[in-house]
């Protein structure tokens, strides 16, 4: 196609370009908000060059007959069943006729929009399965979206624009996934749309690391937080947290130390004993914020991937967020679970939590923030910290709370909103990540005693964080660094 087409063009321009591009031909299957995406391709003209079929299987019995039963109709499971069925069908019927010069695709979405009987925000799953070249194995691009407009018609409009952007991105921006993600909000705003999951798979996206794409969603303001499993697969919040208690540890994890592991394990031991859990096993998340990942004015993507590779050894899902304040994290988690929430942290973080300037008046100041932090209920599991400003170890029981907040602080402690932790080894309190990192980078083998063995093995194997092998290990040879590519 001609080079004058602009990636930031209107949905009309994008849909028309696709219609006029003879390579793309496929099916649109939409459930829950009407034929909002397909409508764009009919509206702009030339749809006969792109649209093989459109379908809306609204009735559950009809939907089940086509795609098989599902526990939830607005789910990844239902979306993937739709893509499987519709793509296989279009290839089966049309490949003998048009397969030599067409890239077949199936677009699908399953959405619940705001309505008279459903006043909450809309949300849904949207995706495309497509051939990047004729008769090549297909690739998938899936997203989960929250529709934030208050009027149903506005949600439907936003869904249609997003679908056009997704199709355009898959067809023309797949070699530049960061630009593809940015383009999803073309002619939309973050006040209308939140994309909290994106998943690339298949031969068209061999170069894509989905962990980095989760980071891109947060970095480019499509969402405040995104999650991926220890294996690097993106997951949506509700898939992991729905009606589950959750324990979160926030940190920079550069590297993950024995002290950090002790914080998490001691917090977990306390959390599972809380009567509100009633024996239910909590989800454990490791959270990194953009603040932890920023060097200067930019996020270091290679450094992020190195940390993610290291955390894989711990077998826990990883959360990437833009939450500076702890109460914002707790509020976000409470959207997806009504079960208890625990935060594992060092006592030094209490300075932020009880700093009144850390809160804004629109959220009710300190009391409003604490109300969000401790709903569900929420608890802080507080590990002793060596505080450089005070020159001593700070614990939950002797934290220097401002005089005017002492009664509030005593109330929180007495009612177990603040729970002190006892280290397995007091020496853990004095461990400093910066010192360990310096040992890793200068080839001092002493660093291995300060990190969990699985973490040490990954750091050495992949040459993370500027790792330099000791002279006795390398026998004077310089081994090439194994790079974790962004």
Buried (B, 14 or more C-beta within 10 A) or exposed (E): EEEEBEBEBBBBBBBBBBBBBEBBBBBBBBBBBBBBBBBBBBEBEBBEBBBBBBBBBEEEEEBBEBBEEBEEBBBBBBBBBBBBBBBEBBBEBBBEEBBEEBBBBBBBBBBBBBEEEEEEBBBBBBBBBBBBEBEBEBBBBBBBBBBBBEEBEBBBBBBBBBBBBBBBBBBBBBEEBBBBBBBBBBBBEBEBBBBBBBBBBBEBBEEBBBBBBBBBBBBBEBBBBBBBBBEBBBBBBBBBBBEBBBBBBBBBBBBBBBBBBBBBEBBBEBBBEBEEBEEEEBBBBBBBBBEBBEEEEEBBBEBBBBBBBBBBBBEBBBBBBBBEBBBBBBBBBBEBBEBBBBBBBBBBBBBEBBEEEBBEEEBEBBEBBBBBBBBBBBBBBBBBBBBEEEEEBBBBEEBEBEEEEEEBBEEBBEEEBBBBBEBEEEEBBEBEBEBBBEBBEEBBEEBBEBBBEBBBBBBBEBBBBEBBBEEEEEEEEEEEEEEBEB
